[in-house]
Amino acid sequence: MIRNAIRPLALSLILAFSAAGQASIGDQPQTWEQQILFAPSEETLRAEAKGRVWILSGLDEREVERAMDEQYDRLAHLLFVNVRSQDAGEDDEEDDCD
């Protein structure tokens, strides 16, 4: 039940875009976020089995889309924030709730 509650939260946070991050999809994992996402160790998977959630910041939106396709069974343990948009024509202003 908790797993089902986390999925919508993770998916909604994908919409939070920023200019942070680096590396492209075709490259070997260069950041710890990419390593956890695309080449998880056995230790990482064991931690997820015990309930660990990874907060992954600054990934490219194509990487997030790839993760949605390739790592669907792990989405309950992945929280995407500050996703970089590939649409350069839109403003990437943060929506502050002050």
Biopython code that builds the backbone (N, CA, C, O; Angstrom):
import numpy as np
from Bio.PDB.StructureBuilder import StructureBuilder

atoms = [
    (1, "MET", "N", (0.823, -1.186, 0.000)),
    (1, "MET", "CA", (0.000, 0.000, 0.000)),
    (1, "MET", "C", (0.868, 1.252, 0.000)),
    (1, "MET", "O", (0.578, 2.203, -0.725)),
    (2, "ILE", "N", (1.919, 1.263, 0.797)),
    (2, "ILE", "CA", (2.828, 2.410, 0.815)),
    (2, "ILE", "C", (3.489, 2.565, -0.542)),
    (2, "ILE", "O", (3.680, 3.679, -1.029)),
    (3, "ARG", "N", (3.841, 1.424, -1.156)),
    (3, "ARG", "CA", (4.479, 1.466, -2.471)),
    (3, "ARG", "C", (3.580, 2.168, -3.480)),
    (3, "ARG", "O", (4.057, 2.965, -4.288)),
    (4, "ASN", "N", (2.291, 1.879, -3.439)),
    (4, "ASN", "CA", (1.352, 2.523, -4.357)),
    (4, "ASN", "C", (1.194, 4.002, -4.067)),
    (4, "ASN", "O", (0.895, 4.781, -4.973)),
    (5, "ALA", "N", (1.388, 4.400, -2.829)),
    (5, "ALA", "CA", (1.278, 5.814, -2.466)),
    (5, "ALA", "C", (2.507, 6.602, -2.904)),
    (5, "ALA", "O", (2.407, 7.792, -3.202)),
    (6, "ILE", "N", (3.655, 5.953, -2.944)),
    (6, "ILE", "CA", (4.902, 6.628, -3.310)),
    (6, "ILE", "C", (4.981, 6.876, -4.813)),
    (6, "ILE", "O", (5.510, 7.902, -5.240)),
    (7, "ARG", "N", (4.466, 5.958, -5.613)),
    (7, "ARG", "CA", (4.541, 6.103, -7.071)),
    (7, "ARG", "C", (3.974, 7.421, -7.575)),
    (7, "ARG", "O", (4.658, 8.129, -8.314)),
    (8, "PRO", "N", (2.745, 7.777, -7.199)),
    (8, "PRO", "CA", (2.215, 9.060, -7.705)),
    (8, "PRO", "C", (3.052, 10.255, -7.261)),
    (8, "PRO", "O", (3.212, 11.217, -8.011)),
    (9, "LEU", "N", (3.581, 10.195, -6.054)),
    (9, "LEU", "CA", (4.429, 11.285, -5.581)),
    (9, "LEU", "C", (5.685, 11.389, -6.432)),
    (9, "LEU", "O", (6.069, 12.484, -6.844)),
    (10, "ALA", "N", (6.329, 10.253, -6.697)),
    (10, "ALA", "CA", (7.542, 10.259, -7.515)),
    (10, "ALA", "C", (7.242, 10.768, -8.918)),
    (10, "ALA", "O", (8.009, 11.555, -9.473)),
    (11, "LEU", "N", (6.148, 10.327, -9.484)),
    (11, "LEU", "CA", (5.796, 10.754, -10.834)),
    (11, "LEU", "C", (5.462, 12.237, -10.895)),
    (11, "LEU", "O", (5.790, 12.902, -11.877)),
    (12, "SER", "N", (4.816, 12.765, -9.863)),
    (12, "SER", "CA", (4.478, 14.182, -9.879)),
    (12, "SER", "C", (5.711, 15.060, -9.736)),
    (12, "SER", "O", (5.749, 16.167, -10.273)),
    (13, "LEU", "N", (6.720, 14.580, -9.017)),
    (13, "LEU", "CA", (7.924, 15.376, -8.836)),
    (13, "LEU", "C", (8.813, 15.406, -10.075)),
    (13, "LEU", "O", (9.745, 16.206, -10.154)),
    (14, "ILE", "N", (8.532, 14.552, -11.026)),
    (14, "ILE", "CA", (9.273, 14.577, -12.283)),
    (14, "ILE", "C", (9.063, 15.914, -12.986)),
    (14, "ILE", "O", (9.906, 16.351, -13.769)),
    (15, "LEU", "N", (7.951, 16.550, -12.707)),
    (15, "LEU", "CA", (7.633, 17.822, -13.348)),
    (15, "LEU", "C", (8.439, 18.989, -12.805)),
    (15, "LEU", "O", (8.353, 20.094, -13.341)),
    (16, "ALA", "N", (9.221, 18.771, -11.754)),
    (16, "ALA", "CA", (10.038, 19.847, -11.180)),
    (16, "ALA", "C", (11.326, 19.951, -11.993)),
    (16, "ALA", "O", (12.227, 19.125, -11.842)),
    (17, "PHE", "N", (11.413, 20.952, -12.844)),
    (17, "PHE", "CA", (12.562, 21.093, -13.732)),
    (17, "PHE", "C", (13.558, 22.124, -13.215)),
    (17, "PHE", "O", (13.186, 23.102, -12.567)),
    (18, "SER", "N", (14.840, 21.881, -13.519)),
    (18, "SER", "CA", (15.873, 22.869, -13.210)),
    (18, "SER", "C", (17.024, 22.702, -14.182)),
    (18, "SER", "O", (17.019, 21.785, -15.003)),
    (19, "ALA", "N", (17.989, 23.564, -14.096)),
    (19, "ALA", "CA", (19.150, 23.514, -14.981)),
    (19, "ALA", "C", (20.316, 22.757, -14.369)),
    (19, "ALA", "O", (21.402, 22.765, -14.948)),
    (20, "ALA", "N", (20.149, 22.108, -13.237)),
    (20, "ALA", "CA", (21.243, 21.383, -12.583)),
    (20, "ALA", "C", (21.509, 20.062, -13.289)),
    (20, "ALA", "O", (20.654, 19.564, -14.022)),
    (21, "GLY", "N", (22.686, 19.497, -13.073)),
    (21, "GLY", "CA", (23.012, 18.158, -13.542)),
    (21, "GLY", "C", (23.979, 18.132, -14.691)),
    (21, "GLY", "O", (24.403, 19.171, -15.196)),
    (22, "GLN", "N", (24.334, 16.896, -15.109)),
    (22, "GLN", "CA", (25.292, 16.707, -16.186)),
    (22, "GLN", "C", (25.171, 15.323, -16.768)),
    (22, "GLN", "O", (24.395, 14.505, -16.273)),
    (23, "ALA", "N", (25.941, 15.042, -17.832)),
    (23, "ALA", "CA", (26.052, 13.743, -18.497)),
    (23, "ALA", "C", (24.853, 13.433, -19.367)),
    (23, "ALA", "O", (23.738, 13.877, -19.093)),
    (24, "SER", "N", (25.091, 12.672, -20.410)),
    (24, "SER", "CA", (24.024, 12.329, -21.333)),
    (24, "SER", "C", (23.653, 10.860, -21.194)),
    (24, "SER", "O", (24.349, 10.089, -20.534)),
    (25, "ILE", "N", (22.556, 10.488, -21.822)),
    (25, "ILE", "CA", (22.012, 9.141, -21.682)),
    (25, "ILE", "C", (22.950, 8.075, -22.219)),
    (25, "ILE", "O", (23.092, 7.029, -21.586)),
    (26, "GLY", "N", (23.598, 8.290, -23.358)),
    (26, "GLY", "CA", (24.416, 7.269, -23.973)),
    (26, "GLY", "C", (25.717, 6.981, -23.246)),
    (26, "GLY", "O", (26.375, 5.985, -23.546)),
    (27, "ASP", "N", (26.100, 7.809, -22.317)),
    (27, "ASP", "CA", (27.368, 7.638, -21.613)),
    (27, "ASP", "C", (27.264, 6.615, -20.501)),
    (27, "ASP", "O", (26.172, 6.267, -20.052)),
    (28, "GLN", "N", (28.429, 6.136, -20.063)),
    (28, "GLN", "CA", (28.477, 5.312, -18.855)),
    (28, "GLN", "C", (28.018, 6.175, -17.694)),
    (28, "GLN", "O", (28.141, 7.398, -17.747)),
    (29, "PRO", "N", (27.485, 5.552, -16.637)),
    (29, "PRO", "CA", (27.085, 6.356, -15.483)),
    (29, "PRO", "C", (28.241, 7.209, -14.982)),
    (29, "PRO", "O", (29.320, 6.694, -14.690)),
    (30, "GLN", "N", (28.009, 8.529, -14.883)),
    (30, "GLN", "CA", (29.058, 9.455, -14.464)),
    (30, "GLN", "C", (28.795, 10.033, -13.082)),
    (30, "GLN", "O", (29.730, 10.443, -12.394)),
    (31, "THR", "N", (27.552, 10.070, -12.676)),
    (31, "THR", "CA", (27.210, 10.607, -11.372)),
    (31, "THR", "C", (26.694, 9.467, -10.504)),
    (31, "THR", "O", (26.320, 8.413, -11.019)),
    (32, "TRP", "N", (26.672, 9.671, -9.198)),
    (32, "TRP", "CA", (26.158, 8.609, -8.332)),
    (32, "TRP", "C", (24.682, 8.361, -8.607)),
    (32, "TRP", "O", (24.197, 7.243, -8.438)),
    (33, "GLU", "N", (23.957, 9.412, -9.035)),
    (33, "GLU", "CA", (22.550, 9.244, -9.369)),
    (33, "GLU", "C", (22.377, 8.292, -10.549)),
    (33, "GLU", "O", (21.533, 7.397, -10.520)),
    (34, "GLN", "N", (23.187, 8.496, -11.584)),
    (34, "GLN", "CA", (23.122, 7.619, -12.756)),
    (34, "GLN", "C", (23.551, 6.199, -12.405)),
    (34, "GLN", "O", (22.985, 5.232, -12.915)),
    (35, "GLN", "N", (24.539, 6.074, -11.547)),
    (35, "GLN", "CA", (25.003, 4.758, -11.116)),
    (35, "GLN", "C", (23.880, 3.995, -10.404)),
    (35, "GLN", "O", (23.626, 2.829, -10.707)),
    (36, "ILE", "N", (23.223, 4.650, -9.474)),
    (36, "ILE", "CA", (22.129, 4.008, -8.735)),
    (36, "ILE", "C", (20.972, 3.671, -9.669)),
    (36, "ILE", "O", (20.329, 2.632, -9.518)),
    (37, "LEU", "N", (20.714, 4.539, -10.621)),
    (37, "LEU", "CA", (19.578, 4.358, -11.508)),
    (37, "LEU", "C", (19.811, 3.282, -12.567)),
    (37, "LEU", "O", (18.966, 2.408, -12.758)),
    (38, "PHE", "N", (20.947, 3.341, -13.255)),
    (38, "PHE", "CA", (21.160, 2.471, -14.411)),
    (38, "PHE", "C", (22.108, 1.306, -14.178)),
    (38, "PHE", "O", (22.138, 0.378, -14.986)),
    (39, "ALA", "N", (22.879, 1.325, -13.105)),
    (39, "ALA", "CA", (23.805, 0.227, -12.816)),
    (39, "ALA", "C", (23.828, -0.039, -11.305)),
    (39, "ALA", "O", (24.878, 0.060, -10.672)),
    (40, "PRO", "N", (22.665, -0.377, -10.732)),
    (40, "PRO", "CA", (22.613, -0.548, -9.281)),
    (40, "PRO", "C", (23.419, -1.764, -8.822)),
    (40, "PRO", "O", (23.412, -2.815, -9.464)),
    (41, "SER", "N", (24.100, -1.596, -7.714)),
    (41, "SER", "CA", (24.844, -2.708, -7.136)),
    (41, "SER", "C", (23.875, -3.610, -6.374)),
    (41, "SER", "O", (22.724, -3.244, -6.133)),
    (42, "GLU", "N", (24.354, -4.783, -6.004)),
    (42, "GLU", "CA", (23.540, -5.684, -5.189)),
    (42, "GLU", "C", (23.200, -5.019, -3.854)),
    (42, "GLU", "O", (22.101, -5.192, -3.328)),
    (43, "GLU", "N", (24.149, -4.260, -3.317)),
    (43, "GLU", "CA", (23.925, -3.551, -2.054)),
    (43, "GLU", "C", (22.796, -2.525, -2.199)),
    (43, "GLU", "O", (21.961, -2.382, -1.306)),
    (44, "THR", "N", (22.779, -1.820, -3.319)),
    (44, "THR", "CA", (21.716, -0.845, -3.589)),
    (44, "THR", "C", (20.364, -1.538, -3.644)),
    (44, "THR", "O", (19.395, -1.054, -3.059)),
    (45, "LEU", "N", (20.290, -2.658, -4.337)),
    (45, "LEU", "CA", (19.029, -3.381, -4.460)),
    (45, "LEU", "C", (18.581, -3.963, -3.123)),
    (45, "LEU", "O", (17.385, -3.998, -2.834)),
    (46, "ARG", "N", (19.531, -4.421, -2.303)),
    (46, "ARG", "CA", (19.183, -4.917, -0.963)),
    (46, "ARG", "C", (18.634, -3.786, -0.095)),
    (46, "ARG", "O", (17.674, -3.980, 0.651)),
    (47, "ALA", "N", (19.248, -2.601, -0.197)),
    (47, "ALA", "CA", (18.769, -1.450, 0.575)),
    (47, "ALA", "C", (17.347, -1.082, 0.154)),
    (47, "ALA", "O", (16.518, -0.750, 1.001)),
    (48, "GLU", "N", (17.062, -1.137, -1.140)),
    (48, "GLU", "CA", (15.713, -0.852, -1.630)),
    (48, "GLU", "C", (14.721, -1.891, -1.105)),
    (48, "GLU", "O", (13.590, -1.553, -0.757)),
    (49, "ALA", "N", (15.142, -3.143, -1.050)),
    (49, "ALA", "CA", (14.269, -4.204, -0.541)),
    (49, "ALA", "C", (13.908, -3.967, 0.923)),
    (49, "ALA", "O", (12.861, -4.412, 1.392)),
    (50, "LYS", "N", (14.784, -3.260, 1.643)),
    (50, "LYS", "CA", (14.531, -2.932, 3.048)),
    (50, "LYS", "C", (13.789, -1.608, 3.200)),
    (50, "LYS", "O", (13.522, -1.175, 4.321)),
    (51, "GLY", "N", (13.449, -0.953, 2.072)),
    (51, "GLY", "CA", (12.657, 0.271, 2.127)),
    (51, "GLY", "C", (13.395, 1.557, 1.803)),
    (51, "GLY", "O", (12.803, 2.632, 1.901)),
    (52, "ARG", "N", (14.661, 1.490, 1.423)),
    (52, "ARG", "CA", (15.430, 2.685, 1.099)),
    (52, "ARG", "C", (14.849, 3.382, -0.123)),
    (52, "ARG", "O", (14.507, 2.730, -1.109)),
    (53, "VAL", "N", (14.738, 4.699, -0.062)),
    (53, "VAL", "CA", (14.286, 5.505, -1.199)),
    (53, "VAL", "C", (15.437, 6.423, -1.595)),
    (53, "VAL", "O", (16.039, 7.073, -0.740)),
    (54, "TRP", "N", (15.739, 6.476, -2.875)),
    (54, "TRP", "CA", (16.822, 7.319, -3.398)),
    (54, "TRP", "C", (16.226, 8.597, -3.957)),
    (54, "TRP", "O", (15.282, 8.551, -4.746)),
    (55, "ILE", "N", (16.768, 9.733, -3.557)),
    (55, "ILE", "CA", (16.358, 11.023, -4.108)),
    (55, "ILE", "C", (17.393, 11.397, -5.157)),
    (55, "ILE", "O", (18.544, 11.692, -4.832)),
    (56, "LEU", "N", (16.979, 11.381, -6.398)),
    (56, "LEU", "CA", (17.880, 11.598, -7.528)),
    (56, "LEU", "C", (17.628, 12.980, -8.116)),
    (56, "LEU", "O", (16.541, 13.257, -8.622)),
    (57, "SER", "N", (18.625, 13.836, -8.049)),
    (57, "SER", "CA", (18.477, 15.229, -8.449)),
    (57, "SER", "C", (19.327, 15.558, -9.674)),
    (57, "SER", "O", (20.456, 15.085, -9.809)),
    (58, "GLY", "N", (18.767, 16.375, -10.560)),
    (58, "GLY", "CA", (19.527, 16.916, -11.679)),
    (58, "GLY", "C", (19.661, 16.007, -12.875)),
    (58, "GLY", "O", (20.516, 16.249, -13.727)),
    (59, "LEU", "N", (18.846, 14.965, -12.974)),
    (59, "LEU", "CA", (18.910, 14.101, -14.143)),
    (59, "LEU", "C", (18.227, 14.771, -15.328)),
    (59, "LEU", "O", (17.356, 15.623, -15.154)),
    (60, "ASP", "N", (18.621, 14.385, -16.508)),
    (60, "ASP", "CA", (18.016, 14.834, -17.753)),
    (60, "ASP", "C", (16.648, 14.157, -17.899)),
    (60, "ASP", "O", (16.485, 13.006, -17.493)),
    (61, "GLU", "N", (15.667, 14.858, -18.473)),
    (61, "GLU", "CA", (14.344, 14.265, -18.608)),
    (61, "GLU", "C", (14.363, 12.990, -19.446)),
    (61, "GLU", "O", (13.524, 12.113, -19.241)),
    (62, "ARG", "N", (15.301, 12.866, -20.385)),
    (62, "ARG", "CA", (15.412, 11.623, -21.162)),
    (62, "ARG", "C", (15.869, 10.468, -20.280)),
    (62, "ARG", "O", (15.457, 9.326, -20.483)),
    (63, "GLU", "N", (16.724, 10.766, -19.298)),
    (63, "GLU", "CA", (17.161, 9.732, -18.362)),
    (63, "GLU", "C", (15.997, 9.272, -17.489)),
    (63, "GLU", "O", (15.871, 8.087, -17.181)),
    (64, "VAL", "N", (15.157, 10.211, -17.097)),
    (64, "VAL", "CA", (13.989, 9.862, -16.288)),
    (64, "VAL", "C", (13.026, 9.008, -17.105)),
    (64, "VAL", "O", (12.495, 8.019, -16.601)),
    (65, "GLU", "N", (12.796, 9.381, -18.364)),
    (65, "GLU", "CA", (11.928, 8.595, -19.234)),
    (65, "GLU", "C", (12.496, 7.191, -19.429)),
    (65, "GLU", "O", (11.755, 6.209, -19.405)),
    (66, "ARG", "N", (13.806, 7.098, -19.620)),
    (66, "ARG", "CA", (14.454, 5.800, -19.760)),
    (66, "ARG", "C", (14.262, 4.967, -18.487)),
    (66, "ARG", "O", (13.985, 3.770, -18.558)),
    (67, "ALA", "N", (14.410, 5.601, -17.343)),
    (67, "ALA", "CA", (14.221, 4.905, -16.069)),
    (67, "ALA", "C", (12.780, 4.409, -15.933)),
    (67, "ALA", "O", (12.540, 3.312, -15.427)),
    (68, "MET", "N", (11.824, 5.222, -16.386)),
    (68, "MET", "CA", (10.427, 4.810, -16.312)),
    (68, "MET", "C", (10.183, 3.546, -17.133)),
    (68, "MET", "O", (9.364, 2.705, -16.763)),
    (69, "ASP", "N", (10.901, 3.420, -18.249)),
    (69, "ASP", "CA", (10.766, 2.239, -19.098)),
    (69, "ASP", "C", (11.565, 1.046, -18.570)),
    (69, "ASP", "O", (11.048, -0.068, -18.493)),
    (70, "GLU", "N", (12.825, 1.285, -18.208)),
    (70, "GLU", "CA", (13.737, 0.195, -17.854)),
    (70, "GLU", "C", (13.714, -0.210, -16.384)),
    (70, "GLU", "O", (14.022, -1.356, -16.056)),
    (71, "GLN", "N", (13.358, 0.702, -15.505)),
    (71, "GLN", "CA", (13.429, 0.442, -14.064)),
    (71, "GLN", "C", (12.051, 0.542, -13.404)),
    (71, "GLN", "O", (11.949, 0.921, -12.237)),
    (72, "TYR", "N", (11.008, 0.210, -14.132)),
    (72, "TYR", "CA", (9.646, 0.391, -13.639)),
    (72, "TYR", "C", (9.419, -0.297, -12.292)),
    (72, "TYR", "O", (8.737, 0.247, -11.423)),
    (73, "ASP", "N", (9.983, -1.481, -12.120)),
    (73, "ASP", "CA", (9.777, -2.221, -10.871)),
    (73, "ASP", "C", (10.463, -1.563, -9.674)),
    (73, "ASP", "O", (10.187, -1.933, -8.533)),
    (74, "ARG", "N", (11.344, -0.602, -9.910)),
    (74, "ARG", "CA", (12.067, 0.087, -8.835)),
    (74, "ARG", "C", (11.520, 1.482, -8.549)),
    (74, "ARG", "O", (12.023, 2.148, -7.644)),
    (75, "LEU", "N", (10.520, 1.949, -9.276)),
    (75, "LEU", "CA", (10.050, 3.334, -9.159)),
    (75, "LEU", "C", (9.586, 3.700, -7.754)),
    (75, "LEU", "O", (9.658, 4.868, -7.370)),
    (76, "ALA", "N", (9.124, 2.752, -7.000)),
    (76, "ALA", "CA", (8.680, 3.050, -5.632)),
    (76, "ALA", "C", (9.849, 3.487, -4.753)),
    (76, "ALA", "O", (9.640, 4.058, -3.682)),
    (77, "HIS", "N", (11.064, 3.226, -5.196)),
    (77, "HIS", "CA", (12.259, 3.565, -4.426)),
    (77, "HIS", "C", (13.062, 4.699, -5.046)),
    (77, "HIS", "O", (14.174, 4.990, -4.604)),
    (78, "LEU", "N", (12.499, 5.348, -6.077)),
    (78, "LEU", "CA", (13.206, 6.410, -6.795)),
    (78, "LEU", "C", (12.369, 7.683, -6.777)),
    (78, "LEU", "O", (11.208, 7.678, -7.186)),
    (79, "LEU", "N", (12.957, 8.760, -6.307)),
    (79, "LEU", "CA", (12.281, 10.061, -6.258)),
    (79, "LEU", "C", (13.099, 11.025, -7.115)),
    (79, "LEU", "O", (14.251, 11.314, -6.790)),
    (80, "PHE", "N", (12.519, 11.523, -8.199)),
    (80, "PHE", "CA", (13.213, 12.408, -9.126)),
    (80, "PHE", "C", (12.883, 13.864, -8.815)),
    (80, "PHE", "O", (11.713, 14.244, -8.780)),
    (81, "VAL", "N", (13.912, 14.678, -8.589)),
    (81, "VAL", "CA", (13.733, 16.108, -8.349)),
    (81, "VAL", "C", (14.713, 16.887, -9.224)),
    (81, "VAL", "O", (15.749, 16.361, -9.631)),
    (82, "ASN", "N", (14.380, 18.130, -9.504)),
    (82, "ASN", "CA", (15.232, 19.013, -10.313)),
    (82, "ASN", "C", (15.608, 18.378, -11.647)),
    (82, "ASN", "O", (16.771, 18.393, -12.050)),
    (83, "VAL", "N", (14.611, 17.822, -12.323)),
    (83, "VAL", "CA", (14.823, 17.189, -13.616)),
    (83, "VAL", "C", (15.070, 18.272, -14.657)),
    (83, "VAL", "O", (14.337, 19.258, -14.722)),
    (84, "ARG", "N", (16.114, 18.082, -15.476)),
    (84, "ARG", "CA", (16.455, 19.061, -16.517)),
    (84, "ARG", "C", (15.596, 18.849, -17.745)),
    (84, "ARG", "O", (15.544, 17.747, -18.290)),
    (85, "SER", "N", (14.923, 19.896, -18.182)),
    (85, "SER", "CA", (14.067, 19.855, -19.356)),
    (85, "SER", "C", (14.899, 19.983, -20.626)),
    (85, "SER", "O", (15.896, 20.704, -20.654)),
    (86, "GLN", "N", (14.485, 19.283, -21.670)),
    (86, "GLN", "CA", (15.157, 19.381, -22.965)),
    (86, "GLN", "C", (14.509, 20.417, -23.868)),
    (86, "GLN", "O", (15.026, 20.717, -24.944)),
    (87, "ASP", "N", (13.386, 20.961, -23.436)),
    (87, "ASP", "CA", (12.688, 21.970, -24.230)),
    (87, "ASP", "C", (13.238, 23.344, -23.881)),
    (87, "ASP", "O", (12.806, 23.970, -22.913)),
    (88, "ALA", "N", (14.193, 23.807, -24.677)),
    (88, "ALA", "CA", (14.877, 25.074, -24.392)),
    (88, "ALA", "C", (13.967, 26.280, -24.600)),
    (88, "ALA", "O", (14.317, 27.386, -24.187)),
    (89, "GLY", "N", (12.815, 26.095, -25.226)),
    (89, "GLY", "CA", (11.933, 27.214, -25.507)),
    (89, "GLY", "C", (11.064, 27.638, -24.334)),
    (89, "GLY", "O", (10.451, 28.705, -24.381)),
    (90, "GLU", "N", (10.996, 26.843, -23.307)),
    (90, "GLU", "CA", (10.151, 27.169, -22.162)),
    (90, "GLU", "C", (10.975, 27.738, -21.030)),
    (90, "GLU", "O", (12.164, 27.444, -20.905)),
    (91, "ASP", "N", (10.336, 28.559, -20.201)),
    (91, "ASP", "CA", (10.993, 29.084, -19.022)),
    (91, "ASP", "C", (11.126, 27.968, -18.003)),
    (91, "ASP", "O", (10.212, 27.162, -17.828)),
    (92, "ASP", "N", (12.264, 27.926, -17.333)),
    (92, "ASP", "CA", (12.509, 26.924, -16.315)),
    (92, "ASP", "C", (12.491, 27.559, -14.931)),
    (92, "ASP", "O", (13.294, 27.216, -14.063)),
    (93, "GLU", "N", (11.552, 28.497, -14.740)),
    (93, "GLU", "CA", (11.462, 29.173, -13.451)),
    (93, "GLU", "C", (10.870, 28.225, -12.420)),
    (93, "GLU", "O", (9.982, 27.428, -12.721)),
    (94, "GLU", "N", (11.380, 28.328, -11.198)),
    (94, "GLU", "CA", (10.835, 27.546, -10.113)),
    (94, "GLU", "C", (9.561, 28.205, -9.616)),
    (94, "GLU", "O", (9.450, 29.431, -9.626)),
    (95, "ASP", "N", (8.617, 27.416, -9.191)),
    (95, "ASP", "CA", (7.363, 27.924, -8.663)),
    (95, "ASP", "C", (7.466, 27.940, -7.143)),
    (95, "ASP", "O", (7.167, 26.945, -6.482)),
    (96, "ASP", "N", (7.888, 29.066, -6.601)),
    (96, "ASP", "CA", (8.000, 29.195, -5.158)),
    (96, "ASP", "C", (6.621, 29.394, -4.564)),
    (96, "ASP", "O", (5.834, 30.195, -5.067)),
    (97, "CYS", "N", (6.334, 28.691, -3.527)),
    (97, "CYS", "CA", (5.017, 28.751, -2.885)),
    (97, "CYS", "C", (5.072, 29.649, -1.654)),
    (97, "CYS", "O", (4.618, 29.247, -0.583)),
    (98, "ASP", "N", (5.611, 30.840, -1.782)),
    (98, "ASP", "CA", (5.693, 31.765, -0.653)),
    (98, "ASP", "C", (4.381, 32.480, -0.447)),
    (98, "ASP", "O", (4.262, 33.301, 0.462)),
]
sb = StructureBuilder()
sb.init_structure("model")
sb.init_model(0)
sb.init_chain("A")
sb.init_seg("    ")
for serial, (resi, resn, name, xyz) in enumerate(atoms, 1):
    if name == "N":
        sb.init_residue(resn, " ", resi, " ")
    sb.init_atom(name, np.array(xyz, "f"), 0.0, 1.0, " ", f" {name:<3s}", serial, name[0])
structure = sb.get_structure()
